[in-house]
Amino acid sequence: MPDHPVDGPDLPPEGLLGTAYDLETGEETLAHYQRWAATYDQEVGVDNGYAQPARCAAALDEATDRPGSVLDVGCGTGLSGIALRDVGFTDLDGCDFSPPMLERAAETGVYRRLFEADLNAGLGIQDGTYDHAVAVGVFSFAHIRPDALRSVIRAVRPGGTVVVGLNDHFWDVGTFPAELDAIETDGLASVVSREHGEHLPGADIMGWVVVLVRSGRAAAIRIDP
């Protein structure tokens, strides 16, 4: 994360979306999402037309020739899980660092298993556990460091697909593109596509969907950052 505050996009002051881009620490972020759990789906999904869950689900569907098991990293209230189910992915696990968000995700009924995890500290699962993984809206300032993408990639088997959706602001101001280049240079994964499009259209925010395929072999270790 940057060592100084980063100005976010202009957002309406009402609700909790308006302050989501002002968060500067992990503690602030956790507290914010605990407060937001009850109204997140309405504010983000309904009022602002959150497009990334459907975009990421469609990208995974297009990139794979069989459904397989999927880890929904930073699943939140389950909007991404619902989008994945709607395109045919039914073997879904989800993780998030906010227990209230996980409670809401459980109410969707789309997940086989839900567990608490802080991606910055590692997922705490075996390397190569899943066929595929998605991380929708997870990478952002004060949320998850760009280098934590390596943990997401290691969660899938070699040849498995990882789909990441993130907003324009984090892409333009942060170090995520440089981390993608480093991941390819290190031989951990290959970037298959980068597609620009709607992120949160109700707030006039665009974003990227990135598709990667893991290289190499899985190791018999638990995943750390």
N, C-alpha and C positions, 0 to 999 in steps of 0.2 A: 504494500500500500504506500501511497505517497507520504512524505514526512511533513506535509502541510495540508491544511484544509483545501478541498477541491470544490469549486462551485458546480452545483448540479444544474440540470435543466430547469427552466421556469415552470413551476407547477402551481396549481391552485392552492391557497392556504388552508382550505377546509379539509377535514379528514386527515388520515395518517399518511396518505400518499405524498402530500405536500412536504412532509419533513423526512421522508425516507432517504432522500439524497443528501441530507445534512448530517447523517450519522458519521461519527469519526472513530468509534472504537467497537470492538466486538461486544462489550458489555452493553453499550447503548443499543446496538443492533438487536441483541437478544431481548432486551426489555421492550423495545419498540414492537417486535413481532409478537411478543406475548400479548401486548395490548391490542394488536391489530387482528389477531386470529378470528375474532367474532365477526368482524366487518370486512375482512380482506376480500372475500369472494364478491361481495356487492360492489365495493369501491373499485377494485382492480378489474375483476372479470366482467361485471355488468355495466357499471357506470363508464368505464374507460376502454372496454372492448379488448382486453389483454389478448394479443394475437400470437405471442410466442409459443404457448402450449400446443396449439394446433399446427403451427409452422414446424416445430421440432418433431412432433409426432409424424407429420407427413414426410419430413426429411428422413426419419428413421425407417419408415415404411418403404420409401423409395430406395433406400440404400441397402436393404436387406432382402434376402430371398426366402427367409423363414422367420417366424416370430421370435422364438427363443425366449430366454429369461432376460428381464430388463430391471436394472436398478435405477430408480428415479431419485437422483441425488438432489437434496434440498427440495423435497416434494411439497413442502408447505401444506396448504389445505387440501391438496389433491387435484388441483386444476389440470396439472400436466398428466397425472395418472388417468383422469377421465378422458383426456384427449388421446392418450395412447390406447386405452381400451376401445375407443370409438373407431380406431383404424385397425384393430385386430390383435393388439398385444394384451394378453390376459395373464401371463405369468409375470406379475409385477411385484417388486419389493420397493419400499420407499424409506428414505431416511431424511432427518431434518434435525437441527439443533434446538428447535423450539417445541417443547412438549405440548403447549396448547395448539400449535399448528398440526402436530401429529394426531391429536385428538380429533380435529376436524377432518384430517385425511382419512382416519379410520371410518368416519361416518359415510364416506363415499362407497365403501364396500368393494373397491377395485383392487386393493392390495392384498397379497398373500401374507406379507410380513411388513411391519413397520418398526424402525428402530431409531434411537437417538444417536446422532453423530455430529461432531464438529469437524468439518472437512479439513480445516486448517491443522487439526491435530491428528488426522488420519482416520480412515473409515473403520478400522478394527475388524476387517474381514480378510479372508484368504485371497491372495493374488489370483486373478483369473476366475473368480466365482461366477460371474454372469456372462451371458452371451453379448449383451449390449448395455449401454448406460446413457441416460440423458441428464443434463443439468440445465434447467430452464430458469433464467433470471437469477442464477446463483452468484455468478461472478460480478461483483460490484464493489465500489469503495466501502470499506469498513465491514464487508461481508466475508468474502473469501479471497485469499491471495491468488494471483494468476498461476503461481507454481503449484497450487493444490490441484490443478488440472491433471497433473501426473498421477495423483491418487485415483482419480476417476478413471483414467485410462487403464491403470493397473487392476482395476476392479473387473475388467472384462478379459475374456480369453484372447489369445493371439488370433488375429483375424476378426475380432469383434468390433462393433461399431460404437462410437461415442458421438453424441449430438449435443452441442452446447448452444444455448440461446442467450444473448446478452445485448444490452442497450448500446446505442451509438456513443453515449458519453464515456462509458468505461472503455470502449474500443478506441476512441479518439484520444483520450487523455491518459489512459492507463498504459500498462505494459503488456497487455494480453497478446497483441499481434507478435511482439518480440518473443513471448513465451511459446507461441505456436511455432515460430521459426526454430527456437532452441529445441523443442520436442522433436521436430523433424531431423534436425542436425544430430541429435543424440540417438536417433534410430528407435525411439519409443513408439512413434505412431506417424502415419502419413495423413496430411490434410487432403481430403477428397474434394471438398467444396466449401466455399464461403459465399453465402447469399444474403444480400441486403434487402430489407423489407420492413413491414410494420412491426413494431414492438408493442407500444401502448398508444394506439391511434387516438383515443379520446383525450390524451394529453399531448398529442403531436410529437411523440417520441418514436423514432425509428430504431432498428437494431439489426443484428447479424445472427444468422444460423450457420454454425460451423460443423462440418461432418468430418470425423477422423476415423481411421482404422488402425487398430493396434498392431504393431510389428512384434517380431521376436517370439520368445517363449515365456510362459508363466513361470514364476518362481514359487517354491514352497515356503512362502513367508506371509506374515500379516502385513497389511498395507499401512505404511507411514507416509507422511507428506514427502 
